[in-house]
Amino acid sequence: MSSDESKSGWPTWLTVAIIILAILLVMFCVIAIVCAGMFYFAKARVTEQAEAAMTKAQIAQIEAAVEYYQLMVGEYPTTDAGIAAIAEKV
């Protein structure tokens, strides 16, 4: 056995290279998992913000329709008439 071989018969430099590659592979996997998690939570936050903006826009449209109904009819729709009255008049 020469001085550059370990007890397993593998050259020392090859053993070190394999260990370094294994460590790099594990580090790459950890970084990939962390990045995927960050992307997932960022996407969830953007989706929530988009849904909130869409809801606000829909509420504004309903408010505008009610105001238009009031201008055309002269009074606001009753609770019993509801959205159906707005849909018929607008």
C-alpha positions as CSV (number, residue, x, y, z in Angstrom):
1,M,0.0,0.0,0.0
2,S,1.5,3.3,-1.0
3,S,1.4,6.5,1.1
4,D,-1.3,8.1,-1.0
5,E,-3.8,5.3,-0.4
6,S,-6.2,5.0,2.5
7,K,-6.9,1.7,4.3
8,S,-9.9,1.1,2.0
9,G,-7.6,0.9,-1.0
10,W,-8.9,4.1,-2.5
11,P,-6.5,6.9,-3.2
12,T,-6.7,9.6,-0.5
13,W,-7.4,12.4,-3.1
14,L,-10.3,10.4,-4.5
15,T,-11.8,9.8,-1.1
16,V,-11.6,13.5,-0.3
17,A,-13.1,14.4,-3.8
18,I,-16.0,12.1,-3.2
19,I,-16.7,13.6,0.2
20,I,-16.5,17.1,-1.2
21,L,-18.9,16.2,-4.0
22,A,-21.3,14.6,-1.5
23,I,-21.2,17.8,0.7
24,L,-21.8,20.0,-2.4
25,L,-24.8,17.8,-3.5
26,V,-26.3,18.1,0.0
27,M,-25.8,21.9,0.1
28,F,-27.3,22.2,-3.4
29,C,-30.4,20.3,-2.3
30,V,-30.8,22.4,0.9
31,I,-30.5,25.6,-1.2
32,A,-33.0,24.3,-3.7
33,I,-35.5,23.5,-1.0
34,V,-35.1,26.9,0.7
35,C,-35.6,28.7,-2.7
36,A,-38.7,26.6,-3.5
37,G,-40.2,27.5,-0.1
38,M,-39.5,31.2,-0.6
39,F,-41.1,31.1,-4.1
40,Y,-44.2,29.3,-2.7
41,F,-44.8,31.8,0.1
42,A,-44.1,34.8,-2.2
43,K,-46.6,33.4,-4.7
44,A,-49.2,32.8,-2.0
45,R,-48.8,36.4,-0.8
46,V,-49.2,37.8,-4.3
47,T,-52.3,35.7,-4.9
48,E,-53.8,37.0,-1.7
49,Q,-53.1,40.6,-2.7
50,A,-54.6,40.0,-6.2
51,E,-57.7,38.5,-4.7
52,A,-58.1,41.5,-2.3
53,A,-57.7,43.9,-5.2
54,M,-60.3,42.0,-7.3
55,T,-62.8,42.0,-4.4
56,K,-62.3,45.8,-4.0
57,A,-62.9,46.3,-7.7
58,Q,-66.1,44.2,-7.6
59,I,-67.4,46.1,-4.6
60,A,-66.7,49.4,-6.4
61,Q,-68.7,48.1,-9.4
62,I,-71.6,47.2,-7.2
63,E,-71.5,50.6,-5.5
64,A,-71.5,52.3,-9.0
65,A,-74.5,50.2,-10.1
66,V,-76.5,51.0,-7.0
67,E,-75.7,54.7,-7.5
68,Y,-76.7,54.5,-11.1
69,Y,-80.0,52.8,-10.1
70,Q,-80.7,55.6,-7.7
71,L,-80.1,58.2,-10.4
72,M,-82.4,56.4,-12.9
73,V,-85.2,55.4,-10.5
74,G,-85.0,58.1,-7.9
75,E,-84.6,55.8,-4.9
76,Y,-82.3,53.0,-3.8
77,P,-83.4,49.4,-4.4
78,T,-85.2,47.8,-1.5
79,T,-83.8,44.8,0.3
80,D,-86.5,42.6,-1.1
81,A,-85.8,43.8,-4.7
82,G,-82.1,43.3,-4.2
83,I,-79.6,42.8,-7.1
84,A,-82.4,41.7,-9.4
85,A,-83.9,45.2,-9.5
86,I,-80.5,46.7,-10.3
87,A,-79.9,44.1,-13.1
88,E,-83.3,44.9,-14.6
89,K,-82.9,48.7,-14.6
90,V,-79.3,48.9,-15.4
